[in-house]
Amino acid sequence: MDNAAALRAVTAELEDLAGELPLTEAARDIVPGEGSPIAEILFIGEAPGYHESIERRPFVGRSGKLLRQVISEIDLEKGQYYISNIVKARPPENRDPEPEEILAYRPFLNKEIEILAPKLVVTLGRFSMAKFLLDVKISQVHGRLHQVDWLGKRLFVLPMYHPAAALRSTKMKEAFIKDMQKIPKVLSWIKEQENVETLAESVKSLLF
């Protein structure tokens, strides 16, 4: 199964379980991930809001417009990224997701990560950051690249403020845009590291 089919299967499974999963009554309540099935960058938010629940697309409201605007400004192509959320349905009144809701949707986000195998994960807000980085404050680590062991695999994680927070504070918006502007250079660095490691493995195989 190719990546596109595998991602569609994740969405189909979510829709089949609608009514059993938290925050859902029907398949229409599910807001699946969106983007390239061969994305190098995975953006992870917290949960859909009102506009997302209506359009069934992630990040299409005010905060989504800011995110997509900055993505365009840093010249990321659509084939480079995928956008998803920790929770795949809208919490009432856009409240924070509850621990049990995050837990219920965790397997589906994990499948997206496994399918995409992204070179870089960009977390948007503290809830998605907490999936990979525990006991840290976003105000202290935003914009700093982290290498983490996720289910036995290496992941590079770049935590950022949620764009909704950026809309509420000029200081946070400036930090958000500055952090986003780092993405192309960070991605290039990761690729360079992978090339060095590949070369080292090739030399090692020749020697031994």
PyMOL commands that set and color helices and strands:
alter all, ss='L'
color gray80, all
select helices_A, chain A and resi 3-16+27-29+50-55+62-73+78-80+92-94+99-116+126-129+138-141+163-168+170-180+183-207
alter helices_A, ss='H'
color red, helices_A
select strands_A, chain A and resi 34-35+41-45+81-85+120-124+146-150+153-160
alter strands_A, ss='S'
color yellow, strands_A
deselect
rebuild
show_as cartoon
